[in-house]
Each structure stands twice: as C-alpha cells, then as structure tokens.
Amino acid sequence: MSDPAGIFLRMTSGTTRTHLVWDWNGTLLDDIHAVIHATNAAFAEAGLAPITLEQYREMYCVPIPRFYERLLGRLPTEAEWQRMDDSFHLHYARKRPDCGLTEGAEELLAGWQRAGGSQSLLSMYGHEQLVPVVRGYGIASRFVRVDGRTGPSGGSKALHMERHFAELAAADAGVVPENAVVIGDAVDDAVAAAHVGARAVLYTGGSHSRAALEAAGVPVVDSLAEAVTVARTFSA
C-alpha cells in the first residue's frame, strides 16, 4: 500500500502486548544543546537576549509561539514567528550532525525488539528530514513505523499522535493505544498520549524541568532505561 506519511518496517511477533511510541528530539536523540543554540539564534532575530538550558526548561511550552510569548511579553507577529522559526531550523540543521543518540538508546531499542516488543517513532521534526536522519543513526529497522511532522511547525502533537495510531491500525500492526506507552521529554507527549488513550512516561533529559514534567501527572524518569522499566510495569 502507499505510505506517504511514514515508513513501515519489519514487525516482530511479540511476547508483550505493550507497544512503545518513542519521541525523537530530546528523547532518543540527545540534542538539547543544539536546540538551545538554535533557539538563541532565533531569539536574536527578535532582539531577545540568549537563555540558558535551565531557563529554557523552565519556560518551554507548546505551541511554540506561546513559548516566545513568555519571553517577548506578547505573541510574535506572523512575520516575527516565520523569521524566528526559519532561523531556528537553519541553525539546528547545522548543529544536529554533532548530536548522538541518548545514552543506552541503541541497546534499549534492540533489546525491546529482540524480546518481541513492537515500537514506533513519532516526532514533531519535519518528516522529510526525520526519516533519513533516523536511518543515518542506524536504528530505523527497530521501528514498525516512523512518522515526522507534516504541515507547519509550531503546533501540538495530539493530532499527529492520532494519525500515527490510525496508520498503525491501517497497516494491521496489531497496535492499539490502550496497550501503548509514549516515551518523551515534553509535557506535550503526555497530552498527546492522553488524547488517544495511551499511557506516557516522561524523561528529564530534554526540554522540560522535572517539576514541569511532574505536573503532567505521569511517571517521570531520569534515564531511558528507567522509562522502559516503567513501561514494562504497565503490562504486568
């Protein structure tokens, strides 16, 4: 069948019903410092002072224009938003090749697949950029589906999550939200999981402070290994 929005790969028959939906930026990819660099480049376009990682984690939110509003004291104009967004993506693309996978990510993905578990990847990174990048890190074969954002940047993940599960269902992958766990680094990951009826575990190595993540009301962990351990308990 035609697959314009994602890539389907080998499905392993499972010993667990739990399906993992991994986030990319700030979760599997350890890119938070590239994000801070690109964010500060975007801020410079609006005459804003640079911020630290700690400030970013305290203030970050989606939709992204609301994040900029917290710093500008108002929503950016359409022209400001476009200029800042373009600058962010330009500077991020230059820094991204220097980023590695998060500690233990490769082993966790391989181990989950080896144990018969299924997993997919859903990111707000543009789809056309995401797919070759994931392949470049040598982990694409671990996922039954890889989906990046289609359409304009700056929105919420909830509708993308809805489409992700619809595509999984259409592919007869045997995945339903009730048996899925979303692993991400942002409150929006938990919101998107709840939107479709899945569970979520949030990781502190990315875009939010621990306090902000804990306010989402889902388990919060300090490593991806802990996230997978918690995910296993959901199917126990």
C-alpha positions in Angstrom: 0.0 0.0 0.0 1.0 3.6 -0.5 2.8 5.1 2.5 3.2 8.8 2.0 3.3 9.8 5.7 5.6 7.2 7.2 7.8 4.2 6.7 6.8 0.7 7.6 9.4 -1.8 8.6 9.6 -5.4 9.9 7.3 -6.3 12.7 8.5 -8.8 15.2 5.9 -11.2 16.6 5.6 -10.3 20.3 5.9 -11.7 23.7 4.5 -8.4 25.1 1.4 -6.6 24.1 2.9 -3.2 25.1 3.8 -1.0 22.1 6.3 1.8 22.7 6.0 5.1 20.9 9.3 6.9 21.1 9.8 10.7 20.8 12.9 11.7 18.8 14.3 15.2 19.7 15.4 15.3 23.4 14.4 11.7 23.9 16.2 9.2 21.6 18.3 12.0 20.2 20.5 13.8 22.7 20.2 17.2 21.0 19.1 19.6 23.7 22.3 21.7 23.4 21.7 22.0 19.6 18.2 23.1 20.4 19.4 25.8 22.8 21.9 27.1 20.3 19.2 27.3 17.6 16.7 28.8 20.0 19.1 31.6 20.9 19.8 32.2 17.2 16.0 32.6 16.7 15.8 34.9 19.7 18.5 37.1 18.2 16.1 37.7 15.2 13.6 39.2 17.7 16.2 41.2 19.7 15.9 38.8 22.7 18.8 38.0 25.0 20.1 34.4 24.9 18.8 32.0 27.6 20.4 29.1 29.4 19.4 25.5 29.4 17.8 25.9 32.8 15.8 28.9 31.7 14.7 27.1 28.6 13.5 24.1 30.6 11.6 26.3 33.0 9.8 28.3 30.2 9.4 25.9 27.3 5.9 25.1 26.2 3.8 24.3 23.1 2.6 25.7 20.8 6.0 27.2 20.3 4.6 30.8 19.7 3.4 30.7 23.3 7.0 29.9 24.4 8.1 33.0 22.5 5.2 35.0 24.1 6.6 34.2 27.6 9.9 36.0 26.6 8.5 38.8 24.4 5.6 39.6 26.7 3.3 39.2 23.7 2.7 36.7 20.9 5.1 37.2 18.0 3.6 38.6 14.8 3.2 36.2 11.9 6.3 37.8 10.3 8.3 37.5 13.5 7.3 33.9 14.0 8.2 32.9 10.5 11.6 34.6 10.7 12.4 33.0 14.1 11.1 29.6 13.0 13.3 29.7 9.8 16.3 30.8 11.9 15.8 28.0 14.4 15.6 25.3 11.8 18.6 26.6 9.9 20.8 26.7 12.9 19.5 23.4 14.3 20.3 21.7 11.0 23.9 22.9 11.2 24.3 21.5 14.8 22.3 18.3 14.6 25.1 16.2 13.0 27.1 16.7 16.1 24.4 15.1 18.3 24.5 11.5 19.3 21.8 9.1 20.5 20.9 9.3 24.2 22.9 7.0 26.4 21.7 3.4 26.2 19.1 4.2 23.4 20.5 1.7 20.8 20.7 -1.1 23.3 17.2 -0.4 24.6 15.7 -0.4 21.1 17.5 -3.6 20.2 16.5 -5.3 23.4 12.8 -4.4 23.1 12.7 -5.7 19.6 14.7 -8.8 20.5 12.2 -9.6 23.3 9.4 -9.5 20.8 8.1 -6.0 21.5 6.9 -3.6 18.9 7.9 0.1 18.8 7.4 3.1 16.6 8.7 6.7 16.4 6.7 9.9 16.3 8.3 13.2 16.2 7.4 16.9 15.6 10.6 17.1 13.5 9.7 17.5 9.8 9.0 14.1 8.2 11.2 14.6 5.2 14.2 15.4 7.4 13.4 12.8 10.1 13.4 9.6 8.1 16.9 9.9 6.6 18.2 11.2 9.9 16.9 8.1 11.7 18.3 5.8 9.0 21.6 7.6 9.4 21.8 6.7 13.1 21.3 3.0 12.1 18.2 2.4 14.1 15.4 2.6 11.5 14.9 -1.2 11.5 13.9 -1.2 15.1 10.6 0.6 14.4 7.4 -0.7 12.7 6.7 2.9 11.7 8.5 6.3 11.7 6.4 9.5 11.4 7.6 13.0 11.5 5.5 16.2 11.4 3.7 17.1 8.2 2.4 20.6 7.8 3.6 23.8 9.5 5.7 23.7 12.6 4.7 25.1 16.0 1.7 23.1 16.8 0.7 20.3 19.3 1.5 16.6 18.9 -2.0 15.3 19.7 -3.4 15.2 16.2 -0.1 13.8 14.9 -0.5 11.0 17.5 -4.0 10.3 16.4 -2.8 9.9 12.8 0.1 7.8 13.9 -2.2 5.2 15.5 -4.6 5.3 12.6 -1.7 4.4 10.2 -0.6 1.6 12.6 -4.1 0.3 12.6 -4.4 0.5 8.8 -1.2 -1.5 8.5 -2.7 -4.2 10.7 0.3 -3.9 13.1 -1.9 -5.1 16.0 -1.2 -1.9 17.9 -3.9 -0.1 19.9 -3.5 3.0 22.1 -4.7 1.2 25.2 -1.7 -1.1 25.0 0.8 1.7 24.1 3.2 3.7 26.2 4.6 7.0 24.8 8.1 7.9 25.9 9.0 11.5 25.5 10.7 14.6 27.1 7.8 17.1 27.0 4.5 17.7 28.6 3.0 17.7 25.1 4.0 14.0 24.8 1.8 13.2 27.8 -1.0 15.4 26.4 -0.8 13.6 23.1 -0.8 10.2 24.7 -3.9 11.0 26.8 -5.6 12.3 23.6 -5.6 8.9 22.1 -5.9 6.8 25.3 -2.3 5.7 25.7 0.0 6.0 28.7 3.1 8.1 29.0 6.5 8.2 30.7 8.4 11.4 30.6 12.2 11.7 30.5 14.1 14.6 32.2 17.0 14.8 29.7 15.2 17.1 27.2 13.1 20.2 27.0 11.4 20.5 30.4 12.4 20.7 34.1 11.5 17.8 36.3 8.9 20.0 38.1 7.2 20.8 34.8 7.1 17.2 33.8 5.7 16.0 37.1 2.8 18.5 36.7 1.6 16.3 33.8 0.6 13.6 36.3 2.5 10.7 34.6 5.7 8.9 35.7 8.9 10.9 35.3 12.3 9.3 35.0 15.9 10.3 34.6 17.0 7.8 32.0 15.6 5.9 29.1 16.3 2.6 30.8 14.0 3.7 33.7 11.4 4.7 31.1 11.4 1.2 29.6 11.3 -0.4 33.0 8.2 1.7 33.9 6.6 0.8 30.5 7.0 -2.9 31.3 5.1 -2.5 34.6 2.1 -1.2 32.7 1.7 -4.6 31.0 2.5 -6.6 34.1 
